[in-house]
Amino acid sequence: MVEIKTSDAANLEVFSEVLQSLAATDRDIMVVTSDSRGSGKLVPFGQKYPEQIVEVGIAEQNLVGVATGLASMGKKAFAVSPACFLTARALEQIKNDVAYSDNAVKLIGISAGVSYGALGTTHHSLHDFAALRAINNITIVAPADNFETAEAIKQAVEMQSPIYLRFGKKTMPANLNPNVTDFKIGKGRIIQEGSDLTFIATGEAVLPCLEAAKLLEKDHNISCKIISLHTIKPLDTELLLGAASNSKPIITVEEHSINGGLGEAVASLLFQNGCVNKFKIVGLPDDHTVSGSQIEIFNHYGISADGLKNTALNLLKP
C-alpha cells in the first residue's frame, strides 16, 4: 500500500498516490495519458503498474476515445490531460462518447485554471466549468485541499457515471479544517462558520477566502462563513439556499472565467428561488488573461486576501 500524504502537497501528488493505493487491489483501474505522465505525477504509477497505464501521445480526442472503450468494457478508466486541452480539443468526444453514451470515464483536467501561468492564455483553462456544465450527465469537482482530493478520487473510482476532476499544480493545504471530515461528492463543505458574509469558493480559490476572512475578522470584526463548493455540478441546493437564508451578502470566488462558472451557477439558483442577497462574482474577467505566475495573476484580478477583503468591504457598505 502507498502511504497517502497528510502534509501539504500538490493535489496531483495525492491523486497519484491514491491511485497507486487503490490499484494495488483493483486491477480494473486503468489510466490513459496524453504525454502527461510527468505533469500528472503518474510516472510512479506507470512504473508500479505498467499494464494499467496507456499512453496515446498528444492526441486528446484519442485519449477520451480509448478511455471510453475501456470504460465500456467495465474498466475504471481515468483520462488524464491538461485541462485547457482536454475540455476544448476533446469536447465532442466528451459530449458524445462519454456523457451521451453514459460511459463512466473519470476525466482528469490537470494544471487547470491559470496553473500554467507564464505560458499565457493559450494554456489557461478558464472555460472548463462552463463547457462541461452545459453537457448533461457529467459531475464536476474541484477539490480545495488534499483531503478533498483523496476523498474525491476514492469516490470517483466507484462512480457509474462520468465525472470531471479539476486539479492545479501548486502545493495545497493538507486539510483546510481537520475538524470537518465529512466529504461527499455533490455536497459542499463548510470550512468556517460566520454571520456577516458568506464566501462560496471552489478549488484553489478557497484558501484566499480563508486568508481574507482572517483579515476581515482581525481588522473589521466581520465574521465570514466559508463554503468549499468542491462540486460545481450538481450543486448542493440545500446548503446554498441555507447560506442565503439570512439575507447576508454572498461572494463567489473561482479560478475560472466569470462567465458560465461557479458564480453564475450559484446566482441562477439563488435568483430562481427568490433570494435577494447582495451578490458578487469574483473570477477571471471576460478578457484575455495576463501572463505571470499563478499568484501574480491571482493578485492582479483580486483573487487574494487583500483583494477579497476589499471586495467584501465594498459589498457590505450600506
C-alpha positions as CSV (number, residue, x, y, z in Angstrom):
1,M,0.0,0.0,0.0
2,V,1.2,3.5,-0.8
3,E,1.3,6.0,2.2
4,I,-1.1,8.9,1.4
5,K,0.3,12.3,2.2
6,T,-1.1,14.0,5.3
7,S,1.1,17.1,4.8
8,D,0.8,20.0,2.3
9,A,1.4,18.8,-1.2
10,A,0.3,19.3,-4.8
11,N,-3.0,17.6,-5.3
12,L,-1.7,15.8,-8.3
13,E,0.8,14.0,-6.0
14,V,-2.1,13.0,-3.8
15,F,-4.0,11.9,-6.9
16,S,-1.1,9.6,-8.0
17,E,-0.7,8.2,-4.5
18,V,-4.3,7.4,-4.0
19,L,-4.5,5.7,-7.4
20,Q,-1.5,3.6,-6.6
21,S,-3.0,2.6,-3.3
22,L,-6.3,1.6,-5.0
23,A,-4.7,-0.2,-7.9
24,A,-2.9,-2.5,-5.5
25,T,-6.2,-4.4,-5.0
26,D,-8.2,-3.2,-8.1
27,R,-6.8,-4.3,-11.4
28,D,-9.8,-2.7,-13.2
29,I,-8.3,0.7,-12.7
30,M,-6.8,2.0,-16.0
31,V,-5.0,5.3,-16.6
32,V,-4.9,6.8,-20.1
33,T,-2.5,9.7,-20.6
34,S,-1.7,12.1,-23.5
35,D,2.0,12.8,-23.0
36,S,1.1,13.7,-19.4
37,R,2.7,11.1,-17.2
38,G,5.2,13.6,-15.9
39,S,3.0,16.6,-15.5
40,G,0.3,14.4,-14.0
41,K,2.7,12.9,-11.4
42,L,2.0,9.4,-12.9
43,V,5.5,8.1,-13.5
44,P,5.5,6.1,-10.2
45,F,2.1,4.7,-11.1
46,G,3.4,3.6,-14.5
47,Q,6.5,2.0,-13.0
48,K,4.5,0.1,-10.5
49,Y,1.5,-0.9,-12.7
50,P,2.8,-0.8,-16.3
51,E,-0.1,-2.9,-17.6
52,Q,-2.6,-0.4,-16.1
53,I,-1.5,2.7,-18.0
54,V,-1.8,3.6,-21.7
55,E,0.0,6.4,-23.5
56,V,-1.7,7.8,-26.6
57,G,0.5,10.8,-27.2
58,I,-0.6,14.4,-27.7
59,A,-4.0,13.3,-29.0
60,E,-6.8,14.4,-26.7
61,Q,-9.6,13.1,-28.8
62,N,-8.0,9.6,-28.9
63,L,-7.4,9.9,-25.2
64,V,-11.1,10.2,-24.5
65,G,-11.9,7.6,-27.1
66,V,-9.6,5.0,-25.6
67,A,-10.8,5.7,-22.1
68,T,-14.4,5.4,-23.3
69,G,-13.6,2.0,-24.8
70,L,-12.0,0.8,-21.6
71,A,-15.0,2.1,-19.5
72,S,-17.4,0.4,-21.8
73,M,-15.7,-2.9,-21.0
74,G,-16.1,-2.4,-17.3
75,K,-12.7,-0.8,-16.6
76,K,-12.4,2.2,-14.2
77,A,-10.8,4.5,-16.8
78,F,-9.1,7.7,-16.0
79,A,-8.3,10.1,-18.9
80,V,-5.6,12.5,-17.8
81,S,-4.6,15.6,-19.7
82,P,-4.1,19.3,-19.2
83,A,-7.5,20.9,-18.6
84,C,-7.1,23.5,-21.3
85,F,-6.8,20.9,-24.0
86,L,-8.9,18.1,-22.6
87,T,-12.0,20.2,-22.3
88,A,-11.5,22.0,-25.7
89,R,-9.9,19.6,-28.2
90,A,-11.9,16.6,-27.0
91,L,-15.2,18.3,-26.2
92,E,-17.1,16.5,-28.9
93,Q,-15.8,13.1,-27.6
94,I,-16.7,14.1,-24.0
95,K,-20.2,15.1,-25.1
96,N,-21.0,12.1,-27.3
97,D,-18.8,9.2,-26.3
98,V,-18.7,9.8,-22.5
99,A,-21.8,11.8,-21.5
100,Y,-24.4,10.8,-24.1
101,S,-23.3,7.2,-24.1
102,D,-23.1,7.2,-20.3
103,N,-19.6,5.7,-20.0
104,A,-18.2,6.2,-16.5
105,V,-14.9,7.8,-17.6
106,K,-13.1,9.8,-15.0
107,L,-11.9,12.9,-16.8
108,I,-8.9,14.4,-15.0
109,G,-8.0,18.0,-16.0
110,I,-4.5,18.8,-14.8
111,S,-2.7,22.1,-14.5
112,A,-6.2,23.8,-14.5
113,G,-7.1,27.4,-14.2
114,V,-4.0,29.6,-14.5
115,S,-1.6,27.0,-13.3
116,Y,0.4,27.3,-16.4
117,G,0.9,31.0,-15.5
118,A,3.5,32.5,-17.8
119,L,2.6,30.2,-20.8
120,G,-0.4,32.6,-21.2
121,T,-4.0,32.5,-22.2
122,T,-3.5,29.6,-24.7
123,H,-2.7,27.3,-21.7
124,H,-5.1,28.8,-19.2
125,S,-8.3,26.8,-18.7
126,L,-10.9,29.3,-17.8
127,H,-13.7,27.7,-19.8
128,D,-13.9,24.1,-18.5
129,F,-16.6,24.6,-15.9
130,A,-18.8,26.5,-18.5
131,A,-18.2,23.9,-21.2
132,L,-19.0,20.9,-19.1
133,R,-21.8,22.4,-17.2
134,A,-23.6,22.7,-20.5
135,I,-23.3,19.0,-21.1
136,N,-25.7,16.8,-19.3
137,N,-24.7,13.7,-17.2
138,I,-21.2,14.9,-16.1
139,T,-20.4,15.6,-12.4
140,I,-17.8,18.4,-12.0
141,V,-15.5,18.5,-8.9
142,A,-12.6,20.9,-8.0
143,P,-11.1,20.0,-4.6
144,A,-9.8,22.7,-2.3
145,D,-7.2,20.7,-0.3
146,N,-5.6,17.3,-0.2
147,F,-8.3,15.7,2.0
148,E,-10.9,16.6,-0.6
149,T,-8.7,15.4,-3.4
150,A,-8.1,12.0,-1.8
151,E,-11.8,11.5,-0.9
152,A,-13.0,12.7,-4.4
153,I,-10.7,10.1,-6.1
154,K,-11.8,7.3,-3.9
155,Q,-15.5,8.1,-4.6
156,A,-14.9,8.7,-8.3
157,V,-13.4,5.3,-8.8
158,E,-16.7,3.7,-7.8
159,M,-19.0,6.1,-9.7
160,Q,-21.0,4.5,-12.5
161,S,-21.4,7.8,-14.4
162,P,-19.0,10.4,-15.9
163,I,-17.1,12.8,-13.7
164,Y,-14.6,15.6,-14.3
165,L,-12.0,16.3,-11.7
166,R,-10.0,19.6,-11.9
167,F,-6.5,19.8,-10.4
168,G,-4.0,22.6,-10.3
169,K,-0.2,22.5,-9.9
170,K,0.7,24.3,-6.7
171,T,1.1,22.9,-3.2
172,M,-2.3,22.6,-1.5
173,P,-3.1,22.5,2.2
174,A,-3.5,19.1,3.8
175,N,-6.9,19.9,5.2
176,L,-8.4,23.4,5.4
177,N,-10.4,22.3,8.5
178,P,-9.3,19.0,10.1
179,N,-12.5,19.1,12.2
180,V,-14.6,18.8,9.1
181,T,-14.0,15.3,7.9
182,D,-17.3,14.6,6.1
183,F,-16.9,14.6,2.3
184,K,-19.4,13.6,-0.3
185,I,-19.4,14.4,-4.0
186,G,-22.4,16.6,-4.6
187,K,-22.4,18.1,-1.0
188,G,-20.5,21.2,-0.2
189,R,-18.2,21.5,2.9
190,I,-18.5,24.3,5.4
191,I,-14.9,25.2,6.2
192,Q,-15.7,28.0,8.7
193,E,-18.9,29.4,10.2
194,G,-19.7,33.1,10.2
195,S,-22.6,35.5,10.4
196,D,-21.9,38.7,8.4
197,L,-20.9,37.5,5.0
198,T,-20.5,34.2,3.1
199,F,-17.7,33.2,0.7
200,I,-18.6,30.4,-1.6
201,A,-15.5,29.2,-3.4
202,T,-14.1,26.2,-5.2
203,G,-10.7,24.6,-5.8
204,E,-7.6,26.7,-5.2
205,A,-9.8,29.8,-4.7
206,V,-10.9,28.6,-1.3
207,L,-7.6,29.3,0.6
208,P,-7.5,33.1,-0.4
209,C,-11.1,33.3,1.1
210,L,-9.8,31.9,4.4
211,E,-7.0,34.4,4.4
212,A,-9.3,37.3,3.6
213,A,-11.7,36.2,6.4
214,K,-8.9,36.4,8.9
215,L,-8.1,40.0,7.8
216,L,-11.8,40.9,8.0
217,E,-12.2,39.4,11.5
218,K,-9.0,41.0,12.8
219,D,-9.3,44.5,11.3
220,H,-13.0,45.0,11.0
221,N,-14.7,42.5,13.3
222,I,-16.5,41.0,10.4
223,S,-17.5,37.3,10.7
224,C,-17.3,35.3,7.5
225,K,-18.8,31.9,6.6
226,I,-16.7,29.9,4.1
227,I,-18.1,27.1,1.9
228,S,-15.9,24.9,-0.2
229,L,-18.2,24.1,-3.0
230,H,-16.0,21.4,-4.5
231,T,-18.8,20.0,-6.6
232,I,-19.9,22.5,-9.2
233,K,-22.4,20.1,-10.8
234,P,-24.7,19.1,-9.3
235,L,-25.0,22.0,-6.9
236,D,-25.7,21.4,-3.2
237,T,-29.0,23.2,-3.3
238,E,-29.9,22.7,0.3
239,L,-26.5,24.1,1.6
240,L,-26.6,27.1,-0.8
241,L,-30.2,28.1,-0.1
242,G,-29.5,27.8,3.6
243,A,-26.5,30.1,3.3
244,A,-28.6,32.7,1.6
245,S,-31.5,32.4,4.1
246,N,-30.1,35.1,6.4
247,S,-30.0,37.7,3.5
248,K,-26.4,38.5,4.2
249,P,-24.0,39.3,1.3
250,I,-22.5,36.4,-0.7
251,I,-19.3,36.4,-2.7
252,T,-18.4,33.6,-5.0
253,V,-14.7,33.0,-5.9
254,E,-13.3,30.8,-8.6
255,E,-10.2,30.3,-10.7
256,H,-12.3,30.4,-13.9
257,S,-14.0,33.0,-16.1
258,I,-16.8,34.9,-14.5
259,N,-18.9,33.6,-17.4
260,G,-20.5,30.2,-17.0
261,G,-18.8,29.0,-13.9
262,L,-19.4,28.7,-10.2
263,G,-20.7,32.2,-9.7
264,E,-23.3,32.1,-12.4
265,A,-24.4,28.7,-11.3
266,V,-25.0,29.9,-7.8
267,A,-26.5,33.2,-8.8
268,S,-29.0,31.3,-11.1
269,L,-30.0,29.0,-8.2
270,L,-30.5,31.8,-5.7
271,F,-32.4,34.1,-8.1
272,Q,-34.8,31.4,-9.2
273,N,-35.5,30.7,-5.5
274,G,-36.3,34.3,-4.6
275,C,-33.1,35.1,-2.8
276,V,-32.3,38.8,-2.7
277,N,-28.8,38.8,-1.1
278,K,-26.2,41.3,-2.2
279,F,-24.0,39.2,-4.5
280,K,-20.6,39.4,-6.2
281,I,-18.8,37.1,-8.6
282,V,-15.0,37.1,-8.3
283,G,-13.1,35.3,-11.0
284,L,-11.2,36.0,-14.2
285,P,-12.7,38.7,-16.4
286,D,-14.3,38.4,-19.9
287,D,-10.9,39.1,-21.5
288,H,-7.6,37.5,-22.4
289,T,-5.8,36.9,-19.1
290,V,-2.4,38.4,-18.3
291,S,0.6,36.2,-18.1
292,G,2.7,35.6,-14.9
293,S,2.9,33.2,-12.0
294,Q,-0.4,31.9,-10.6
295,I,0.0,34.1,-7.5
296,E,0.7,37.2,-9.7
297,I,-2.4,36.5,-11.7
298,F,-4.5,36.0,-8.6
299,N,-3.3,39.3,-7.2
300,H,-3.9,41.1,-10.4
301,Y,-7.5,40.0,-10.5
302,G,-8.3,40.3,-6.8
303,I,-8.3,36.6,-6.0
304,S,-6.2,37.3,-3.0
305,A,-6.5,38.0,0.7
306,D,-6.4,41.8,0.2
307,G,-8.4,41.8,-3.0
308,L,-11.2,39.7,-1.4
309,K,-11.1,41.8,1.8
310,N,-11.7,44.9,-0.3
311,T,-14.5,43.3,-2.3
312,A,-16.2,42.2,0.9
313,L,-15.9,45.7,2.5
314,N,-17.4,47.3,-0.6
315,L,-20.3,44.8,-0.7
316,L,-21.0,45.4,3.0
317,K,-21.4,49.2,2.5
318,P,-25.0,50.3,3.1
